[in-house]
Amino acid sequence: MKYTSPTLLFLSILIGLSWASCTEDSKKLPKEKPNIIILLADDLGWNDVGYHGSDIRTPYIDKFVKEGVELDRFYTYFSCTPARVGLLTGRYPGRTGLSKKVITPERKDGLSPDEILIPEVLEKAGYKRRACIGKWHLGHSHVKYHPNNQGFTYFYGHYGGQLNYFTHKRRKELDWHKNFDACYDEGYTTTLLTKEAVKFIEESPTEEPFFLYVPFNAPHTPLQAEDKFLRMSGFDKNKDIFSLQGKEKPDTLRPIHMGQGNTKRQTYKAMVSAMDEGIGKILEAVDKKGLKENTLVIFYSDNGASKEAGGDNKPFRGGKGSCFEGGLRVPAALRWPAAFEGGKKIEATMGYIDIFPTILEIVQEGSSHHTDGQSLVNVLLNQKDESLDKRALYFGPNGLLEDGWKLANNKLFNLKTDPRESHDMSKKERERFNQMSQKLKDLSSEIEVNMEPDMSYELHKEWKMPGGE
């Protein structure tokens, strides 16, 4: 089943080259390499966490943010697949040809094995255990796209998106896997992913650093939740619309559609609560093993929430799929007690493409390939860095952020005075609008690979990836 990318044959040479980005700030970090955990929510809105005043209870996320560093101006891409590309490569998804829509079951392309991902660099840095537990969504039509052929040593979860939370099926085929094989574990997906992540932590040797990437599929549709969390959200099975499917116990509520009235929001709230509890258990596993002090944990959402699916991005405009703040600016925080002072909020402009170079600097490894992001180490060490705010962040052909000004869908906004994007300044600030429009055009021409998605793939039984025989 194993597929070897030509890039991996040269990776050790690339990583061995000198790296100019290892700054003086790196010397202020602990010498011992930290365990690294990335917790990625799926379609979680700005107003869907307790610490932002949401009606959803997220005590574990709130506690984590309070103990760590709140990243108040953290931007990502506006849809699932591209957001994951930028996180794992540090490069704009357009450079890989994966900025146009998400990878659906019939889509034949995926993230090229020629791309260098975080786990591949961490392998060279001495991280022997590197797990992806959750939603992959970066290609399933060939084994070369499999997480275990992209730097991870262990995979548990699903290849695609929008699978049933209870049956683990999409398009009538099981999409639940352990490494390369179909997996028949029963249960609610969020619960299963949590258990596997906790197990991975418990089984990791304390003397060696590990990398754990947990891309939850919650609270992405379909709207389905367990009875325990539905009741917490105010869901009443005697009044609200729901449906029981399959062989689940009669007291297990499983909404399979948007419902009417408050059903949609209540189910969404239940899904967020389940994920929050899962995050709490993962962090508890770290604490119980005595690893809290030297474990870097990063949490954020892959993009803003879909309002149609019950999410809430207030007070921001727009949501998933748009270049407005509601689609791009997401809840985010990190915690590494041994290195970064906790209990503070940073308002510098940060983004998903910055995770890769930040990790590179932390583990003091680098490569000669191009990244679009910028290391956040100096800012996290209480150093000011105006370049973060002044730089241009590119969100595809329709979005650009630079020095507090945002170009979105041919409208111009001053985010410093108008974070809700209520007033289009394109006419009053014509010169700035023209300059940013030209820069956006130039960046789009440079970044976007002109590749239309190939939609000819025929899904195999149990989402089996061909090509490894």
C-alpha positions as CSV (number, residue, x, y, z in Angstrom):
1,M,0.0,0.0,0.0
2,K,2.9,2.4,0.6
3,Y,3.6,5.0,-2.0
4,T,6.9,6.9,-2.0
5,S,6.9,10.4,-3.4
6,P,10.0,11.6,-5.3
7,T,10.0,14.6,-3.1
8,L,10.6,12.5,0.0
9,L,13.8,11.1,-1.5
10,F,15.3,14.6,-1.4
11,L,13.7,15.9,1.8
12,S,16.6,15.1,4.1
13,I,18.9,17.1,1.8
14,L,16.5,20.1,1.7
15,I,16.0,20.0,5.5
16,G,19.7,19.9,6.1
17,L,20.3,23.2,4.4
18,S,20.9,26.3,6.5
19,W,17.8,28.2,7.3
20,A,17.9,32.0,7.5
21,S,14.6,32.1,9.5
22,C,16.2,30.7,12.6
23,T,16.4,34.0,14.4
24,E,17.7,35.2,17.7
25,D,14.3,34.6,19.1
26,S,14.6,30.9,18.6
27,K,17.4,30.9,21.2
28,K,14.9,32.1,23.8
29,L,12.8,29.0,23.4
30,P,13.3,25.8,25.5
31,K,16.0,23.5,24.1
32,E,13.8,20.5,24.4
33,K,11.5,20.1,21.5
34,P,7.9,20.2,22.5
35,N,5.1,17.8,21.7
36,I,2.9,19.5,19.1
37,I,-0.9,19.1,19.0
38,I,-3.2,20.9,16.4
39,L,-6.9,20.8,17.2
40,L,-8.9,22.0,14.2
41,A,-12.6,22.6,14.4
42,D,-14.7,22.3,11.2
43,D,-17.0,25.3,10.4
44,L,-17.0,26.8,13.9
45,G,-18.2,30.4,14.0
46,W,-16.8,33.3,15.8
47,N,-19.8,33.5,18.1
48,D,-19.9,29.7,18.7
49,V,-17.5,29.7,21.7
50,G,-18.2,30.7,25.2
51,Y,-15.4,33.2,25.6
52,H,-16.9,35.2,22.8
53,G,-20.2,35.5,24.6
54,S,-21.9,32.6,22.7
55,D,-25.0,30.9,24.0
56,I,-23.1,27.7,23.5
57,R,-21.3,26.4,26.5
58,T,-17.6,25.6,25.7
59,P,-16.0,25.4,29.2
60,Y,-12.9,23.4,28.1
61,I,-12.1,25.6,25.1
62,D,-12.7,28.7,27.4
63,K,-10.3,27.3,30.0
64,F,-7.7,26.5,27.4
65,V,-7.9,30.1,26.0
66,K,-7.6,31.6,29.5
67,E,-4.5,29.6,30.2
68,G,-2.9,30.2,26.9
69,V,-2.5,32.9,24.3
70,E,-5.7,34.2,22.6
71,L,-5.1,35.0,18.9
72,D,-7.7,37.6,18.4
73,R,-7.1,38.4,14.7
74,F,-6.5,35.0,13.2
75,Y,-7.4,34.4,9.6
76,T,-7.8,31.3,7.5
77,Y,-9.3,30.4,4.1
78,F,-13.1,30.2,3.6
79,S,-13.6,26.5,2.9
80,C,-12.4,23.1,4.1
81,T,-9.9,21.7,1.7
82,P,-8.0,24.9,0.9
83,A,-7.8,25.8,4.6
84,R,-6.1,22.4,5.3
85,V,-3.7,22.9,2.4
86,G,-2.5,26.2,3.8
87,L,-2.1,24.8,7.4
88,L,-0.1,21.8,6.4
89,T,2.1,23.4,3.8
90,G,2.4,27.1,4.9
91,R,1.5,28.0,1.3
92,Y,-1.5,29.5,-0.3
93,P,-3.8,26.7,-1.6
94,G,-3.9,28.3,-5.0
95,R,-0.3,27.3,-5.6
96,T,-1.3,23.6,-5.3
97,G,-4.4,23.9,-7.6
98,L,-6.7,23.2,-4.6
99,S,-8.3,26.6,-4.0
100,K,-11.3,25.9,-6.2
101,K,-14.0,24.3,-4.0
102,V,-13.5,21.3,-1.7
103,I,-12.6,17.7,-2.6
104,T,-15.9,15.9,-3.2
105,P,-16.3,12.1,-3.6
106,E,-16.1,12.3,-7.4
107,R,-13.1,14.6,-7.5
108,K,-9.9,12.9,-8.8
109,D,-7.2,15.3,-7.7
110,G,-5.6,15.9,-4.3
111,L,-2.7,17.4,-2.5
112,S,0.4,16.6,-4.5
113,P,3.0,14.4,-2.8
114,D,5.6,16.9,-4.1
115,E,4.4,19.3,-1.4
116,I,6.3,19.3,1.8
117,L,4.0,19.0,4.9
118,I,4.5,19.7,8.6
119,P,4.8,16.0,9.5
120,E,7.5,15.5,6.9
121,V,9.6,18.2,8.4
122,L,9.0,17.0,11.9
123,E,10.2,13.6,10.9
124,K,13.6,15.0,10.2
125,A,13.4,16.9,13.5
126,G,13.2,13.7,15.4
127,Y,9.4,13.3,15.8
128,K,8.9,9.5,15.3
129,R,5.2,9.5,16.1
130,R,3.1,11.7,13.9
131,A,-0.7,11.1,13.8
132,C,-3.6,12.5,11.8
133,I,-6.8,11.6,13.6
134,G,-9.9,13.0,12.0
135,K,-11.0,14.5,8.7
136,W,-8.3,14.4,5.9
137,H,-10.1,15.9,2.9
138,L,-7.0,16.3,0.8
139,G,-7.5,13.5,-1.7
140,H,-8.8,9.9,-1.9
141,S,-8.5,8.8,-5.5
142,H,-5.0,7.4,-5.2
143,V,-3.0,6.0,-2.4
144,K,-0.3,8.7,-3.0
145,Y,-2.7,11.1,-1.4
146,H,-3.1,9.1,1.8
147,P,-2.0,10.8,5.0
148,N,0.5,7.9,5.7
149,N,2.2,8.8,2.4
150,Q,2.2,12.5,3.3
151,G,4.4,12.3,6.4
152,F,2.1,10.8,9.0
153,T,2.9,7.5,10.7
154,Y,-0.7,6.8,11.8
155,F,-4.1,7.7,10.5
156,Y,-7.5,7.2,12.0
157,G,-10.7,8.8,10.6
158,H,-12.2,9.7,7.3
159,Y,-10.9,10.7,3.9
160,G,-13.8,13.0,2.8
161,G,-16.4,15.3,4.3
162,Q,-20.1,15.3,5.3
163,L,-20.1,11.7,6.4
164,N,-22.9,10.4,8.7
165,Y,-21.8,10.9,12.3
166,F,-23.2,7.5,13.3
167,T,-22.9,5.2,10.3
168,H,-19.7,6.8,9.1
169,K,-21.0,6.6,5.5
170,R,-21.0,9.0,2.6
171,R,-22.6,8.1,-0.7
172,K,-23.6,4.8,0.8
173,E,-20.0,3.8,1.4
174,L,-18.1,3.5,4.7
175,D,-15.6,6.3,5.0
176,W,-13.9,5.3,8.3
177,H,-10.3,4.0,8.3
178,K,-7.4,3.0,10.4
179,N,-4.2,3.6,8.3
180,F,-5.0,2.1,4.9
181,D,-7.8,-0.2,6.0
182,A,-11.5,0.2,6.5
183,C,-12.4,0.4,10.1
184,Y,-15.7,-0.8,11.6
185,D,-15.6,0.9,15.0
186,E,-19.1,1.9,16.1
187,G,-20.0,5.2,17.7
188,Y,-20.4,8.9,17.2
189,T,-17.5,10.2,15.2
190,T,-16.5,13.0,17.6
191,T,-16.3,10.5,20.5
192,L,-14.3,8.0,18.5
193,L,-11.8,10.7,17.3
194,T,-11.4,11.9,20.9
195,K,-10.8,8.3,22.2
196,E,-8.2,7.7,19.5
197,A,-6.4,10.9,20.2
198,V,-6.3,10.2,23.9
199,K,-5.0,6.7,23.3
200,F,-2.2,8.1,21.0
201,I,-1.1,10.5,23.8
202,E,-1.2,7.8,26.5
203,E,0.9,5.4,24.3
204,S,3.5,8.0,23.3
205,P,6.9,7.7,25.1
206,T,7.5,10.6,27.4
207,E,11.1,10.9,26.4
208,E,10.3,11.5,22.7
209,P,8.3,14.4,21.2
210,F,5.1,13.6,19.2
211,F,3.0,15.4,16.6
212,L,-0.8,15.0,16.8
213,Y,-3.1,16.6,14.3
214,V,-6.8,16.3,15.2
215,P,-9.1,17.8,12.5
216,F,-12.5,17.2,13.9
217,N,-15.5,17.0,11.5
218,A,-17.6,18.8,14.0
219,P,-19.7,20.9,13.8
220,H,-19.9,20.5,10.0
221,T,-23.1,19.1,8.6
222,P,-24.9,16.8,8.6
223,L,-26.5,18.0,11.8
224,Q,-26.4,15.0,14.1
225,A,-25.7,14.7,17.8
226,E,-25.9,12.4,20.7
227,D,-28.8,12.5,23.2
228,K,-26.6,13.7,26.0
229,F,-25.6,16.9,24.2
230,L,-28.9,17.4,22.5
231,R,-30.5,17.7,26.0
232,M,-27.8,20.1,27.1
233,S,-28.7,22.3,24.1
234,G,-32.4,22.4,25.0
235,F,-33.5,19.9,22.3
236,D,-36.9,18.3,23.3
237,K,-37.6,15.0,21.5
238,N,-41.3,15.3,22.3
239,K,-41.6,18.7,20.5
240,D,-38.8,19.1,18.1
241,I,-38.4,17.4,14.7
242,F,-35.9,14.5,14.7
243,S,-35.5,11.1,13.1
244,L,-34.2,7.8,14.4
245,Q,-32.1,5.8,11.9
246,G,-30.3,2.5,11.8
247,K,-29.7,0.3,14.8
248,E,-29.1,3.0,17.4
249,K,-30.8,2.7,20.8
250,P,-34.3,4.3,20.9
251,D,-33.2,7.0,23.3
252,T,-30.4,8.2,20.9
253,L,-31.7,11.2,19.0
254,R,-30.2,11.6,15.5
255,P,-31.5,14.6,13.5
256,I,-30.8,14.0,9.9
257,H,-32.0,17.2,8.4
258,M,-32.1,20.9,9.3
259,G,-35.5,20.7,11.0
260,Q,-37.7,23.7,11.8
261,G,-37.7,26.5,14.3
262,N,-34.8,26.2,16.8
263,T,-33.9,22.6,15.9
264,K,-31.1,23.5,13.6
265,R,-29.3,25.7,16.2
266,Q,-29.9,23.3,19.0
267,T,-28.4,20.4,17.2
268,Y,-25.5,22.5,16.1
269,K,-24.9,23.6,19.7
270,A,-25.0,20.0,20.8
271,M,-22.3,19.1,18.2
272,V,-20.1,22.0,19.4
273,S,-20.5,20.8,23.0
274,A,-19.5,17.3,22.1
275,M,-16.3,18.6,20.4
276,D,-15.6,20.9,23.4
277,E,-15.8,17.9,25.8
278,G,-13.5,16.0,23.4
279,I,-10.9,18.8,23.5
280,G,-11.2,18.7,27.3
281,K,-10.4,15.0,27.4
282,I,-7.4,15.4,25.0
283,L,-6.0,18.2,27.1
284,E,-6.6,16.2,30.3
285,A,-4.6,13.3,28.8
286,V,-1.7,15.7,28.2
287,D,-2.0,16.9,31.8
288,K,-2.2,13.5,33.4
289,K,0.9,12.4,31.6
290,G,2.8,15.4,32.9
291,L,3.3,16.8,29.4
292,K,1.5,20.1,29.8
293,E,4.5,22.3,30.4
294,N,6.3,21.3,27.2
295,T,3.4,20.7,24.8
296,L,2.4,23.2,22.2
297,V,-1.3,23.0,21.6
298,I,-2.9,25.1,18.8
299,F,-6.6,25.4,18.4
300,Y,-8.7,27.2,15.7
301,S,-11.5,26.7,13.2
302,D,-10.7,25.8,9.5
303,N,-13.1,28.6,8.4
304,G,-16.1,30.5,9.6
305,A,-19.5,28.9,10.2
306,S,-22.3,28.2,7.8
307,K,-25.2,30.3,9.0
308,E,-27.6,28.0,7.1
309,A,-26.3,25.1,9.1
310,G,-26.9,26.7,12.5
311,G,-23.5,28.5,13.0
312,D,-23.1,32.1,14.2
313,N,-20.4,34.5,13.1
314,K,-21.7,37.6,14.8
315,P,-20.8,40.4,14.9
316,F,-19.0,39.8,11.6
317,R,-20.5,39.9,8.1
318,G,-20.8,36.8,6.0
319,G,-19.8,33.2,6.7
320,K,-18.3,30.1,5.2
321,G,-17.6,30.5,1.5
322,S,-17.2,34.3,1.6
323,C,-14.2,36.7,1.9
324,F,-16.0,38.7,4.5
325,E,-14.8,38.5,8.1
326,G,-17.4,35.9,9.1
327,G,-15.9,33.5,6.6
328,L,-12.2,34.1,7.4
329,R,-11.7,35.4,11.0
330,V,-12.0,32.5,13.4
331,P,-11.6,31.7,17.1
332,A,-8.0,30.7,17.8
333,A,-5.6,30.2,20.6
334,L,-2.4,28.3,21.6
335,R,-0.7,27.2,24.7
336,W,2.9,26.3,25.5
337,P,3.6,27.1,29.1
338,A,7.3,26.4,28.9
339,A,7.8,29.1,26.2
340,F,4.9,31.6,26.0
341,E,3.4,33.5,28.8
342,G,-0.3,32.6,29.1
343,G,-3.4,34.6,30.0
344,K,-3.0,37.2,27.3
345,K,-4.6,38.3,24.1
346,I,-2.6,39.1,20.9
347,E,-4.3,41.4,18.3
348,A,-1.6,41.1,15.6
349,T,-2.8,39.8,12.3
350,M,-2.0,36.1,12.0
351,G,-3.2,33.3,9.8
352,Y,-3.3,29.7,8.9
353,I,-0.3,29.9,6.7
354,D,1.8,31.0,9.7
355,I,1.5,27.7,11.6
356,F,4.0,25.9,9.4
357,P,6.8,28.5,9.6
358,T,6.2,29.0,13.3
359,I,6.6,25.2,14.0
360,L,9.7,25.2,11.8
361,E,11.3,27.9,14.0
362,I,10.3,26.2,17.2
363,V,11.9,22.9,16.2
364,Q,14.8,24.7,14.5
365,E,14.4,22.9,11.3
366,G,13.9,24.5,7.9
367,S,13.8,23.8,4.2
368,S,14.5,25.7,1.0
369,H,11.0,25.5,-0.3
370,H,8.8,28.6,-0.4
371,T,6.2,29.4,2.3
372,D,3.8,32.3,2.2
373,G,3.5,32.5,6.0
374,Q,5.6,34.1,8.7
375,S,6.8,32.7,12.0
376,L,4.9,34.1,15.0
377,V,7.6,33.2,17.5
378,N,8.8,36.7,18.2
379,V,5.3,38.0,18.7
380,L,4.5,35.2,21.0
381,L,7.6,36.0,23.0
382,N,6.2,39.5,23.6
383,Q,8.1,41.2,20.8
384,K,6.3,43.7,18.6
385,D,6.2,43.0,14.9
386,E,4.5,45.6,12.8
387,S,5.2,43.6,9.6
388,L,2.4,41.1,10.5
389,D,-0.2,43.8,10.3
390,K,1.3,45.6,7.2
391,R,1.8,42.5,5.1
392,A,-0.8,41.4,2.5
393,L,-2.8,38.3,3.3
394,Y,-4.4,36.7,0.2
395,F,-7.7,35.0,0.3
396,G,-8.1,34.0,-3.3
397,P,-9.0,36.1,-6.3
398,N,-11.7,38.0,-4.3
399,G,-10.0,38.8,-1.1
400,L,-7.0,40.7,0.2
401,L,-6.1,42.2,3.6
402,E,-3.3,44.7,4.1
403,D,-2.5,47.1,6.9
404,G,-6.0,47.1,8.3
405,W,-7.7,47.5,4.9
406,K,-9.7,44.7,3.4
407,L,-10.7,44.2,-0.2
408,A,-13.6,41.7,-0.4
409,N,-15.7,41.0,-3.5
410,N,-14.7,44.3,-5.1
411,K,-15.6,46.3,-1.9
412,L,-13.1,48.1,0.3
413,F,-13.4,48.2,4.1
414,N,-11.3,49.9,6.9
415,L,-11.3,47.1,9.5
416,K,-9.7,49.4,12.1
417,T,-12.9,51.5,12.2
418,D,-15.4,49.1,10.6
419,P,-14.7,45.5,11.6
420,R,-18.2,44.6,10.7
421,E,-17.6,45.7,7.1
422,S,-20.7,47.9,6.9
423,H,-19.3,50.7,4.9
424,D,-17.8,50.3,1.4
425,M,-14.9,52.8,1.1
426,S,-14.1,52.0,-2.5
427,K,-15.3,55.4,-3.8
428,K,-14.0,57.6,-1.0
429,E,-10.6,55.8,-1.0
430,R,-10.3,55.4,-4.8
431,E,-6.5,55.4,-4.9
432,R,-6.2,52.8,-2.2
433,F,-8.9,50.7,-3.8
434,N,-7.2,50.8,-7.2
435,Q,-3.8,49.9,-5.7
436,M,-5.2,47.0,-3.7
437,S,-7.2,45.8,-6.7
438,Q,-4.1,45.7,-8.8
439,K,-2.1,43.9,-6.1
440,L,-4.9,41.4,-5.8
441,K,-4.9,40.9,-9.5
442,D,-1.1,40.4,-9.5
443,L,-1.2,38.0,-6.6
444,S,-3.9,36.0,-8.2
445,S,-2.0,35.8,-11.4
446,E,1.1,34.6,-9.6
447,I,-0.5,32.2,-7.1
448,E,-3.5,30.5,-8.7
449,V,-2.7,27.4,-10.7
450,N,-5.0,27.3,-13.6
451,M,-6.4,23.9,-13.0
452,E,-10.0,22.9,-13.1
453,P,-11.0,20.1,-10.8
454,D,-11.2,16.6,-12.4
455,M,-14.6,15.3,-11.5
456,S,-14.3,11.9,-13.2
457,Y,-13.4,9.7,-10.2
458,E,-15.7,6.7,-9.4
459,L,-15.8,6.1,-5.7
460,H,-14.5,2.7,-4.6
461,K,-16.1,0.4,-2.1
462,E,-15.4,1.7,1.5
463,W,-13.5,4.6,0.0
464,K,-10.5,2.3,-0.8
465,M,-7.7,4.3,-2.3
466,P,-6.4,2.5,-5.4
467,G,-2.8,2.5,-6.7
468,G,-1.0,0.7,-3.9
469,E,-1.2,-2.8,-5.1
